Amino acid sequence: MTDVDSVESKLARAAEADEAEARRLLTEAREGIARLRERGDADADRLDALETDVEQRLRAVGERDAYDGGGVEGAATNPDDEDAP
C-alpha cells in the first residue's frame, strides 16, 4: 500500500541513484501520488508539492544526462572542425 512516507522515500533514494534507477523510482513515486489522490488518503496540498518535486527531479535527471556528454559532438562543441555535423 502506498503512503506519503513511501513516496518521500522514493524521492530520497532517487537523489542518490544513477539515471535509470532514478527514473524508475520517480515514476513509481508519481504513480504512488496518483493512487493516493484516487483514495483521498492524503492532503491535496502535500500531494501537489510532492508531484511538483517529482516532475522537477525527472527534468533534472534528463538534463543531467544531456550535460553528461550523451550527445554527439558536432559543430557546437567543435567549432573549428569543418567536418562536424
C-alpha positions as CSV (number, residue, x, y, z in Angstrom):
1,M,0.0,0.0,0.0
2,T,1.3,3.4,-0.9
3,D,1.5,6.2,1.6
4,V,3.2,9.6,1.7
5,D,6.2,8.2,3.5
6,S,6.9,5.7,0.8
7,V,6.6,8.4,-1.9
8,E,9.1,10.5,0.0
9,S,11.4,7.6,0.5
10,K,11.5,7.0,-3.3
11,L,12.3,10.7,-3.8
12,A,15.2,10.5,-1.4
13,R,16.6,7.3,-2.9
14,A,16.3,8.8,-6.4
15,A,18.6,11.7,-5.4
16,E,21.4,9.2,-4.9
17,A,20.6,6.8,-7.8
18,D,22.0,6.5,-11.3
19,E,19.8,7.8,-14.1
20,A,17.9,4.6,-14.9
21,E,17.2,3.8,-11.2
22,A,16.3,7.5,-10.5
23,R,13.8,7.4,-13.4
24,R,12.3,4.2,-12.1
25,L,11.9,5.5,-8.6
26,L,10.5,8.8,-9.7
27,T,8.0,7.1,-12.0
28,E,6.9,4.9,-9.1
29,A,6.6,7.9,-6.9
30,R,4.4,9.6,-9.5
31,E,2.2,6.5,-9.7
32,G,2.0,6.4,-5.9
33,I,0.9,10.0,-5.8
34,A,-1.9,9.2,-8.3
35,R,-3.1,6.3,-6.1
36,L,-3.1,8.5,-3.0
37,R,-5.2,11.1,-4.9
38,E,-7.7,8.4,-6.0
39,R,-8.1,7.1,-2.5
40,G,-8.2,10.6,-0.9
41,D,-5.7,9.3,1.7
42,A,-3.5,12.4,1.9
43,D,-3.7,16.2,2.0
44,A,-4.1,17.5,-1.6
45,D,-1.7,20.4,-1.0
46,R,1.0,17.9,0.2
47,L,0.4,15.7,-2.8
48,D,0.7,18.8,-5.1
49,A,4.0,19.6,-3.5
50,L,5.3,16.1,-3.9
51,E,4.1,15.9,-7.5
52,T,5.9,19.2,-8.3
53,D,9.1,17.8,-6.7
54,V,8.8,14.6,-8.8
55,E,8.4,16.5,-12.0
56,Q,11.3,18.8,-11.3
57,R,13.5,15.8,-10.4
58,L,12.5,14.0,-13.6
59,R,13.5,17.1,-15.6
60,A,16.8,17.3,-13.7
61,V,17.6,13.7,-14.5
62,G,17.0,14.3,-18.2
63,E,19.2,17.5,-18.1
64,R,21.9,15.7,-16.1
65,D,22.0,13.1,-18.9
66,A,22.1,15.8,-21.6
67,Y,25.0,17.6,-19.9
68,D,27.0,14.4,-19.2
69,G,28.0,14.3,-22.9
70,G,25.3,11.9,-24.0
71,G,25.1,13.7,-27.3
72,V,27.2,13.5,-30.5
73,E,30.0,16.0,-30.8
74,G,29.4,18.4,-33.6
75,A,29.9,22.0,-34.7
76,A,28.5,23.3,-31.4
77,T,31.2,21.5,-29.4
78,N,33.9,21.6,-32.1
79,P,33.5,24.9,-33.9
80,D,36.9,24.6,-35.6
81,D,36.1,21.2,-37.1
82,E,34.8,21.9,-40.6
83,D,33.6,18.3,-41.0
84,A,31.5,18.5,-37.8
85,P,27.8,17.7,-38.3
